[in-house]
Amino acid sequence: MGNNHGVGGEMKGYPIIASVTKEEQLIEVLKSDVKRVNLMAGHIGNLEGFIYQLHEAEKQVYVHIEMIAGLGKDAHSIAYLNDRFKADGIVTTKSNAINAARQSGLKSIQRIFAIDTAAISTAIRMINNTNPDEVELMPGLMPRVTRELKAMIKQPLIVGGLIRHEHEIEEALASGADYISSGDPRIWTFYKKITSS
C-alpha cells in the first residue's frame, strides 16, 4: 500500500519528520536530511509542484488534507491525491479519511489531540476502528501519555507539537515515540547533531 515515491518505506536511522507549515520552508526541507515531510502548507494550485520537488529530493510526502487550501476532504479528493499528485500518504483527524486513504492505496496518519482522558479514550476507540498506518499524538511533550498510548496501540507512534529542544527529542523517543514531527527547521537537524556527538 502507498506509493513509496523515491524513498524506502521506513525512515530507519532518522526519526524526524518535517512538518512544513509555511511555503517558505520548502527550500529548507529540500536541503534537510529528513526522509518524510508532512505537508501542511500550500493550496490545490501548487500542491503538485511541491510534491514533485519533494519526491525529486527523495522524500516521502504525506499531505495534511485539512490544511491544504482548496483540497476537499472526501474520498474523491483523497483518491485524486494518489492518482494525480502521487502523494505517499495523508495526515488527518477524520476517521472517514483513513478509510478513503486505504481504499485509494495511500498510507494514513491519524492525528489525535490529548486534551484530557476522555479525548484519549475516544482516540483509542477511533484508532482501533479505523486502523491507520501510524498515529500522531499532539502535543508531543507528554512522556507518560506517550508511554501509555504506545502500550495501547499497534501502530508506530509519532509525537509532535511544542518540542523545541534536543533533550525533548531524546525524552520523547525514550518514552516510546517512533518518530518526532516538527515544523521547526532547527529540529530537522537536531537528531543528526545528537547522533554524531
C-alpha positions in Angstrom: 0.0 0.0 0.0 1.2 3.6 -0.6 3.2 5.0 -3.5 6.6 5.0 -1.8 7.9 7.6 -4.3 11.6 8.0 -4.1 12.2 6.7 -0.5 12.2 3.3 1.3 9.0 2.7 3.2 10.7 3.1 6.6 12.7 6.0 7.9 15.4 3.9 9.5 18.0 5.9 11.4 16.3 9.3 11.1 13.2 9.6 13.2 12.5 13.3 12.5 9.5 14.2 10.3 9.4 17.7 8.9 6.0 19.4 9.2 6.1 22.1 6.6 3.7 24.7 7.8 4.8 27.6 5.6 5.5 27.6 1.9 8.8 29.4 2.6 10.1 26.3 4.4 10.1 24.2 1.3 13.7 25.3 0.4 15.0 24.3 3.8 13.3 21.0 3.9 14.6 20.1 0.4 18.1 20.5 1.8 17.5 18.7 5.0 18.2 15.0 5.9 14.6 14.2 6.8 13.1 11.3 4.9 9.5 12.3 5.3 7.6 15.6 5.1 4.1 16.2 6.4 2.9 18.9 4.0 0.6 21.4 5.8 1.1 24.4 3.5 0.1 25.4 0.1 -3.1 25.1 -2.0 -4.5 22.9 -4.7 -2.8 25.0 -7.3 0.8 24.5 -6.1 0.4 21.1 -4.4 1.5 19.0 -7.3 4.7 21.1 -7.8 5.6 20.8 -4.1 5.1 17.0 -4.1 7.1 16.7 -7.2 10.1 18.7 -5.8 10.0 16.7 -2.5 9.9 13.4 -4.4 12.9 14.6 -6.5 14.7 15.1 -3.2 13.8 11.5 -2.3 11.4 12.4 0.5 8.1 10.8 1.3 5.2 13.3 1.2 2.2 13.0 3.5 -0.5 15.7 2.8 -2.4 17.0 5.8 -5.8 17.1 4.0 -7.4 19.6 6.4 -4.6 22.2 5.9 -4.3 22.5 2.1 -6.5 25.2 0.8 -8.9 24.2 -1.9 -8.4 20.4 -1.3 -11.6 18.6 -0.5 -11.7 16.1 2.3 -13.9 13.5 0.7 -13.0 10.1 -0.8 -12.7 11.5 -4.3 -10.2 14.2 -3.2 -8.1 11.6 -1.4 -8.1 9.3 -4.4 -7.1 12.4 -6.5 -4.1 12.9 -4.2 -2.9 9.4 -5.1 -3.8 9.4 -8.8 -2.9 12.9 -9.8 -0.4 14.2 -7.2 1.2 10.9 -6.3 1.3 11.7 -2.6 2.6 8.9 -0.4 0.0 9.3 2.3 -2.3 11.6 4.2 -2.4 13.2 7.7 -5.9 13.7 9.1 -8.0 13.9 12.2 -11.0 12.4 10.4 -11.9 8.7 10.6 -13.6 8.6 7.2 -10.5 9.9 5.5 -8.4 7.0 6.9 -10.7 4.5 5.2 -10.7 6.5 2.0 -6.9 6.6 2.0 -6.7 2.8 2.4 -9.2 2.3 -0.5 -7.0 4.7 -2.6 -3.8 3.0 -1.8 -2.4 5.8 0.4 -0.8 5.4 3.8 -2.5 7.3 6.6 -1.6 9.0 9.8 -4.4 9.6 12.3 -3.6 12.8 14.3 -5.0 12.9 17.8 -5.0 15.6 20.4 -4.6 14.7 24.1 -6.5 17.4 25.8 -7.9 15.1 28.5 -8.5 11.5 29.5 -11.8 11.4 27.6 -10.2 12.6 24.4 -7.5 9.9 24.6 -10.2 7.2 25.2 -12.1 8.4 22.2 -9.0 8.5 20.1 -8.0 4.9 21.0 -11.5 3.7 20.0 -11.2 5.6 16.7 -7.7 4.1 16.1 -9.0 0.6 16.8 -11.9 1.1 14.4 -10.1 2.8 11.5 -6.7 1.1 11.8 -4.5 3.9 10.4 -0.9 3.1 9.4 0.5 5.4 12.0 -0.7 7.6 14.9 0.4 11.2 15.7 0.0 12.4 19.2 -0.3 16.1 19.8 1.2 17.8 21.8 4.5 15.9 22.0 5.7 16.9 25.4 3.9 14.3 27.5 6.2 11.3 28.3 3.7 9.5 30.5 0.9 9.8 27.9 3.3 8.8 25.1 4.3 5.6 27.1 0.6 4.8 27.9 -0.6 5.4 24.3 2.3 3.4 22.8 1.3 0.4 25.0 -2.4 0.6 23.8 -1.8 0.8 20.0 -0.1 -1.4 17.5 0.8 1.4 15.1 4.1 3.4 15.0 3.7 6.5 17.1 4.6 10.0 16.1 4.7 12.8 18.6 4.7 16.4 17.6 3.9 19.9 18.8 5.8 22.1 21.3 9.0 20.1 21.0 11.8 22.8 20.9 15.0 21.3 22.5 17.3 18.4 22.0 16.5 16.8 25.4 12.8 16.9 24.5 13.5 14.8 21.3 15.6 12.3 23.4 12.9 12.1 26.1 10.1 11.6 23.5 12.0 8.8 21.8 12.9 7.2 25.2 9.2 7.3 26.1 8.2 5.2 23.2 7.7 7.6 20.3 8.9 6.1 17.0 9.1 9.5 15.3 9.1 13.2 16.1 7.3 15.7 13.9 8.2 19.3 13.9 7.6 22.5 12.0 10.8 24.0 13.3 13.7 23.7 10.8 16.2 23.6 13.7 14.6 20.3 14.9 15.1 18.8 11.4 18.8 18.8 12.0 18.9 18.2 15.8 18.8 14.5 15.6 21.8 14.4 13.2 23.7 16.5 15.7 22.7 14.3 18.6 23.7 11.1 17.0 27.0 12.4 15.6 28.3 13.6 19.0 
